[in-house]
Amino acid sequence: MNYFNILVVNPKDKFTQIAAYENQKLVYLVNLKHPADILGKFKRNAEQVKYRADAVIEELNNNGIVFSQLKYVIARGGLLRPVSSGLYSMNEMMIEDLTNSPVGEDIVNIGGLIADDISSRFPGVTAVISDPATVDELEDVARLTGHPNFSRRSVFHALSQKAVAITHAKSYSRNYEDMNLIVAHLGNGTSIGAHQKGRVIDITQGFDGDGPFSMIRSGSLPIGDVIRMCYSGKFEFEEMMCLVTHCGGIYSHLGTTNINEIDKRIEEGDKKATLVMEAMAYQVAKYIGAMYAILNCEVDAILLTGEIAHSNFVVKQVVGRVQKMAPTLVYPGDNNISALASNALRLLKGEITLKEYKF
């Protein structure tokens, strides 16, 4: 039998990542796939919570993973109201805001709900979220737009970006709070942040229409054309939102989000795939340049992370354009599992305390 005290759950569109840790030791790791016909029965992501929680518990039980020493179930934070960076315990207000997000619908919202459902079944277990996507450290000047009815919001890959920045700083025996960094998370969504002395003072809000396009998000679009499309009579509200948030980007051009498949197409001379990925890399470099200016051209390093950072083609394209600004390093892949586990371990050791979600 295997015991553990930290359980990480990270829901994706088609599967749930599960990681069980005994302190820093990884006991069990799996991407638990969910049949499409079952997921298709749920009209909203929030309706999947019990099904996924049941599936997580069943998976662990079937593999001899014993719950008796479990202390924390931790997940990524979803699209909540603006909060400071840190770890938060689940409460009724958070459950409501994750179920009916004030920001938008996304699979990330149900991570905390799954953690809460699982924790409720075991006495003494606490559900926690870490660095939700709405961590807000923006400077006031970064919020203002060209019209008083609109302001820029902080919605980004806070967990991933903070974790990579801290890891990079430690690898150079420095403190994150003493460095200026630009972090570009490249994946299903893309966000590029200006990290100034431990605070993300500006960010591309890629979730619903800012910055480079990504695997499934359209990024910044010609706003006049978008308005005309909205009033063309051809599209419903939900279709337009999907166009921006989940049905655009590389997928809309190439019909896939498999980076290995795309790289192979490029290697085989596919001109369309080459142009699309070059254009995405071009836009990433352009917004890195914008963050370079925000940090007064004083940048210790540029960090590339996320699943698309596995692509040698994309990395070469981006690095070639930005490397003269600052040393550019690549931390490929999704580091959310290890970041969540590390934060939960710090909580177990008493190095940090839980915050309360309240307004």
C-alpha positions as CSV (number, residue, x, y, z in Angstrom):
1,M,0.0,0.0,0.0
2,N,1.1,3.6,-0.7
3,Y,0.4,6.4,1.6
4,F,0.4,10.1,0.7
5,N,-0.4,13.5,2.3
6,I,-0.7,15.7,-0.8
7,L,-3.1,15.2,-3.7
8,V,-2.8,17.4,-6.8
9,V,-5.7,17.5,-9.2
10,N,-5.5,19.4,-12.5
11,P,-8.5,19.1,-14.8
12,K,-8.0,19.4,-18.6
13,D,-10.7,19.3,-21.3
14,K,-10.4,15.5,-21.9
15,F,-8.7,14.2,-18.8
16,T,-7.7,14.9,-15.2
17,Q,-4.1,15.0,-14.1
18,I,-3.6,13.3,-10.7
19,A,-0.5,13.4,-8.6
20,A,-0.1,11.9,-5.1
21,Y,2.9,12.9,-3.0
22,E,4.3,11.8,0.3
23,N,5.9,15.2,1.1
24,Q,8.3,15.7,-1.8
25,K,8.2,12.0,-3.0
26,L,5.9,11.3,-5.9
27,V,3.8,8.3,-5.2
28,Y,1.5,8.1,-8.1
29,L,1.0,10.2,-11.3
30,V,-1.5,9.7,-14.1
31,N,-3.5,11.5,-16.8
32,L,-6.9,10.0,-16.2
33,K,-8.8,10.1,-19.5
34,H,-12.5,10.6,-19.5
35,P,-14.7,9.1,-22.3
36,A,-15.9,11.8,-24.7
37,D,-19.5,10.4,-24.7
38,I,-19.6,10.8,-20.9
39,L,-18.2,14.4,-20.9
40,G,-20.6,15.2,-23.7
41,K,-23.6,14.7,-21.4
42,F,-22.6,17.7,-19.3
43,K,-23.8,21.0,-20.5
44,R,-21.4,23.0,-18.3
45,N,-18.0,22.3,-16.9
46,A,-19.3,22.6,-13.3
47,E,-21.6,19.7,-13.8
48,Q,-18.6,17.4,-14.2
49,V,-17.3,17.9,-10.7
50,K,-18.8,14.9,-9.0
51,Y,-18.1,12.6,-11.9
52,R,-14.4,13.6,-12.0
53,A,-14.0,13.5,-8.2
54,D,-15.5,10.0,-8.2
55,A,-13.1,9.0,-11.0
56,V,-10.1,10.3,-9.1
57,I,-10.9,8.5,-5.9
58,E,-11.7,5.3,-7.8
59,E,-8.4,5.5,-9.7
60,L,-6.3,5.9,-6.6
61,N,-8.2,3.1,-4.7
62,N,-7.8,0.7,-7.6
63,N,-4.0,1.3,-7.5
64,G,-3.5,0.8,-3.8
65,I,-3.2,4.5,-2.9
66,V,-4.4,4.9,0.7
67,F,-6.2,8.1,1.8
68,S,-5.7,7.8,5.6
69,Q,-2.8,10.3,5.8
70,L,-4.0,12.8,3.2
71,K,-3.8,16.4,4.5
72,Y,-4.3,18.6,1.4
73,V,-6.0,18.4,-1.9
74,I,-4.6,21.2,-4.1
75,A,-5.6,22.5,-7.5
76,R,-5.0,25.5,-9.8
77,G,-7.1,28.5,-9.1
78,G,-9.7,29.4,-11.7
79,L,-11.2,32.5,-13.1
80,L,-12.0,34.2,-9.8
81,R,-12.2,37.9,-8.8
82,P,-8.8,39.7,-8.6
83,V,-6.7,38.4,-5.7
84,S,-3.1,38.6,-4.5
85,S,-0.6,35.8,-5.1
86,G,-0.7,32.9,-2.7
87,L,-2.6,29.8,-1.4
88,Y,-6.3,30.0,-0.6
89,S,-8.6,27.7,1.3
90,M,-12.0,26.9,-0.3
91,N,-15.0,28.7,1.1
92,E,-18.6,29.2,0.0
93,M,-17.8,32.5,-1.8
94,M,-15.1,30.8,-3.8
95,I,-17.3,27.8,-4.6
96,E,-19.9,30.2,-6.0
97,D,-17.4,32.2,-8.1
98,L,-15.9,29.0,-9.5
99,T,-19.3,27.6,-10.3
100,N,-20.5,30.8,-11.9
101,S,-17.3,32.6,-12.7
102,P,-17.4,36.4,-13.0
103,V,-14.7,36.2,-15.6
104,G,-15.6,33.4,-18.0
105,E,-16.2,29.7,-18.5
106,D,-13.1,27.4,-18.6
107,I,-12.2,23.9,-17.4
108,V,-9.7,25.5,-15.0
109,N,-12.6,26.6,-12.9
110,I,-13.5,23.1,-11.7
111,G,-10.1,22.3,-10.2
112,G,-10.9,23.8,-6.9
113,L,-14.4,22.4,-7.0
114,I,-13.1,18.9,-7.5
115,A,-10.6,19.4,-4.7
116,D,-13.4,20.6,-2.4
117,D,-15.6,17.6,-3.3
118,I,-12.8,15.1,-2.6
119,S,-11.8,16.8,0.7
120,S,-15.4,16.8,2.0
121,R,-15.3,12.9,1.9
122,F,-12.3,12.6,4.2
123,P,-12.1,14.1,7.8
124,G,-9.3,16.5,8.4
125,V,-8.5,17.1,4.7
126,T,-8.3,20.6,3.4
127,A,-9.0,21.8,-0.1
128,V,-6.6,24.5,-1.4
129,I,-6.1,26.5,-4.6
130,S,-2.8,28.1,-5.5
131,D,-2.1,31.3,-7.5
132,P,-5.4,31.5,-9.5
133,A,-5.4,32.9,-13.0
134,T,-6.7,36.2,-11.7
135,V,-3.7,37.1,-9.5
136,D,-3.6,40.9,-9.9
137,E,-0.4,42.9,-9.4
138,L,-0.8,45.3,-12.2
139,E,0.4,48.9,-12.1
140,D,-2.5,51.3,-12.4
141,V,-1.1,52.7,-15.6
142,A,-1.4,49.2,-17.1
143,R,-5.2,49.1,-16.5
144,L,-6.2,52.2,-18.4
145,T,-7.5,51.8,-22.0
146,G,-8.6,54.2,-24.7
147,H,-12.1,54.3,-23.4
148,P,-13.5,54.7,-19.8
149,N,-15.9,51.9,-20.2
150,F,-13.1,49.4,-20.5
151,S,-10.1,48.5,-18.3
152,R,-7.4,45.9,-18.7
153,R,-7.7,42.9,-16.3
154,S,-5.0,40.5,-15.0
155,V,-5.9,37.0,-16.2
156,F,-2.9,34.8,-16.9
157,H,-1.0,31.7,-16.1
158,A,0.0,32.9,-12.7
159,L,0.9,29.5,-11.2
160,S,3.1,28.5,-14.1
161,Q,4.7,31.9,-14.6
162,K,5.5,32.4,-10.9
163,A,6.9,28.9,-10.5
164,V,9.2,29.1,-13.5
165,A,10.4,32.6,-12.4
166,I,11.2,31.3,-8.9
167,T,12.9,28.2,-10.2
168,H,15.0,30.3,-12.6
169,A,16.0,32.7,-9.8
170,K,17.0,29.8,-7.5
171,S,19.1,28.2,-10.2
172,Y,21.2,31.4,-10.3
173,S,21.3,31.6,-6.4
174,R,19.2,34.8,-6.6
175,N,15.8,35.8,-5.2
176,Y,12.8,36.2,-7.5
177,E,12.0,39.4,-5.6
178,D,15.4,40.9,-6.8
179,M,15.0,40.2,-10.5
180,N,13.3,41.7,-13.6
181,L,12.1,38.9,-15.8
182,I,9.9,38.4,-18.8
183,V,8.0,35.1,-18.8
184,A,6.1,33.8,-21.8
185,H,3.8,30.8,-21.2
186,L,3.0,29.2,-24.6
187,G,0.2,26.6,-24.7
188,N,-3.5,26.3,-25.3
189,G,-3.5,29.8,-24.0
190,T,-0.6,32.2,-24.1
191,S,0.3,34.9,-21.6
192,I,3.4,37.1,-21.5
193,G,4.2,38.9,-18.2
194,A,6.6,41.6,-17.0
195,H,7.9,40.4,-13.6
196,Q,9.4,43.3,-11.7
197,K,11.0,42.4,-8.4
198,G,8.5,39.7,-7.6
199,R,5.4,41.4,-9.0
200,V,3.7,40.9,-12.4
201,I,3.2,44.6,-13.3
202,D,1.8,44.0,-16.8
203,I,0.5,41.0,-18.7
204,T,-1.2,40.0,-21.9
205,Q,-4.7,38.9,-21.0
206,G,-4.9,36.1,-23.6
207,F,-8.0,34.5,-22.2
208,D,-10.5,36.6,-24.1
209,G,-8.6,38.7,-26.6
210,D,-5.2,40.2,-25.9
211,G,-1.7,39.3,-27.0
212,P,-0.4,36.6,-29.3
213,F,-2.7,33.9,-30.6
214,S,-2.1,30.4,-29.1
215,M,-3.2,26.8,-29.6
216,I,-6.9,27.6,-29.2
217,R,-7.2,31.3,-28.5
218,S,-7.4,34.0,-31.2
219,G,-5.4,36.6,-29.3
220,S,-5.7,40.3,-30.4
221,L,-7.9,40.7,-33.5
222,P,-8.9,43.7,-35.6
223,I,-11.7,45.0,-33.3
224,G,-13.7,46.7,-36.1
225,D,-13.9,43.4,-38.0
226,V,-14.9,41.6,-34.8
227,I,-17.7,44.1,-34.2
228,R,-19.0,43.8,-37.7
229,M,-19.0,40.0,-37.4
230,C,-21.0,40.2,-34.2
231,Y,-23.7,42.2,-35.9
232,S,-23.6,40.2,-39.2
233,G,-26.5,38.0,-38.0
234,K,-24.5,34.9,-38.7
235,F,-23.2,34.2,-35.2
236,E,-24.7,33.7,-31.7
237,F,-23.0,35.1,-28.6
238,E,-21.7,31.7,-27.6
239,E,-20.2,31.2,-31.1
240,M,-18.4,34.5,-30.9
241,M,-17.0,33.8,-27.5
242,C,-15.8,30.4,-28.6
243,L,-14.1,32.0,-31.6
244,V,-12.0,34.1,-29.2
245,T,-11.4,31.7,-26.3
246,H,-11.6,28.1,-27.5
247,C,-12.1,27.8,-31.2
248,G,-9.4,30.0,-32.6
249,G,-5.7,30.1,-32.8
250,I,-3.5,27.4,-34.3
251,Y,-6.4,24.9,-34.1
252,S,-8.6,27.1,-36.3
253,H,-5.8,27.3,-38.9
254,L,-4.4,23.8,-38.8
255,G,-7.1,21.6,-37.3
256,T,-4.9,20.2,-34.5
257,T,-3.3,21.2,-31.2
258,N,-0.7,18.4,-31.3
259,I,2.6,20.2,-31.3
260,N,4.5,17.1,-32.4
261,E,2.2,16.6,-35.4
262,I,2.6,20.3,-36.3
263,D,6.4,20.1,-36.1
264,K,6.4,17.0,-38.3
265,R,4.3,18.8,-40.9
266,I,6.8,21.7,-40.9
267,E,9.7,19.3,-41.3
268,E,7.9,17.7,-44.3
269,G,7.6,21.1,-45.9
270,D,4.0,22.0,-45.1
271,K,4.0,25.7,-46.0
272,K,0.8,26.6,-44.3
273,A,1.9,25.0,-41.0
274,T,5.2,26.8,-41.3
275,L,3.6,30.2,-41.8
276,V,1.1,29.8,-39.0
277,M,3.7,28.8,-36.5
278,E,6.1,31.5,-37.6
279,A,3.3,34.1,-37.3
280,M,2.6,32.9,-33.8
281,A,6.3,33.1,-32.8
282,Y,6.4,36.5,-34.4
283,Q,3.6,37.8,-32.2
284,V,5.1,36.2,-29.1
285,A,8.4,38.1,-29.8
286,K,6.5,41.3,-30.5
287,Y,4.8,41.2,-27.1
288,I,8.0,40.2,-25.3
289,G,9.4,43.4,-26.8
290,A,6.6,45.4,-25.3
291,M,7.3,43.9,-21.9
292,Y,11.0,44.8,-22.3
293,A,10.0,48.4,-22.7
294,I,7.7,48.2,-19.7
295,L,10.6,47.1,-17.6
296,N,12.7,50.1,-18.8
297,C,14.9,47.7,-20.9
298,E,16.4,46.3,-17.7
299,V,15.7,42.6,-17.9
300,D,17.7,39.8,-16.3
301,A,16.3,37.1,-18.4
302,I,13.5,36.1,-20.8
303,L,11.9,32.7,-20.0
304,L,9.9,30.5,-22.3
305,T,7.6,27.8,-20.9
306,G,4.5,25.9,-21.7
307,E,3.8,23.0,-24.1
308,I,4.6,24.9,-27.2
309,A,8.1,25.5,-25.8
310,H,8.7,21.9,-26.7
311,S,8.7,23.0,-30.4
312,N,12.3,23.6,-31.6
313,F,10.9,25.5,-34.5
314,V,8.9,27.9,-32.4
315,V,11.7,28.4,-29.8
316,K,14.2,29.1,-32.6
317,Q,11.9,31.7,-34.1
318,V,11.3,33.5,-30.8
319,V,14.8,33.3,-29.5
320,G,16.2,34.6,-32.8
321,R,14.2,37.8,-32.4
322,V,14.6,38.5,-28.6
323,Q,17.9,37.2,-27.5
324,K,19.7,40.5,-27.9
325,M,17.4,42.0,-25.2
326,A,18.4,39.6,-22.5
327,P,19.5,35.9,-21.9
328,T,16.7,33.7,-23.2
329,L,16.1,30.4,-21.5
330,V,13.6,27.6,-22.2
331,Y,11.6,25.7,-19.5
332,P,9.4,23.5,-21.7
333,G,6.2,21.8,-20.6
334,D,3.4,22.2,-18.1
335,N,4.9,22.7,-14.7
336,N,1.6,23.0,-12.8
337,I,1.8,19.6,-11.1
338,S,5.2,20.2,-9.5
339,A,4.4,23.8,-8.7
340,L,1.2,22.8,-6.9
341,A,3.0,20.0,-5.0
342,S,5.8,22.3,-3.9
343,N,3.3,24.9,-2.7
344,A,1.4,22.3,-0.7
345,L,4.6,21.0,0.8
346,R,5.5,24.6,2.0
347,L,2.1,24.7,3.6
348,L,2.7,21.4,5.4
349,K,6.0,22.7,6.7
350,G,4.4,25.9,8.0
351,E,6.5,28.1,5.6
352,I,3.4,29.8,4.3
353,T,-0.2,30.2,5.6
354,L,-3.5,30.0,3.8
355,K,-5.3,33.1,2.7
356,E,-9.1,33.7,2.9
357,Y,-11.0,34.5,-0.3
358,K,-13.2,37.4,0.7
359,F,-14.5,40.8,-0.6
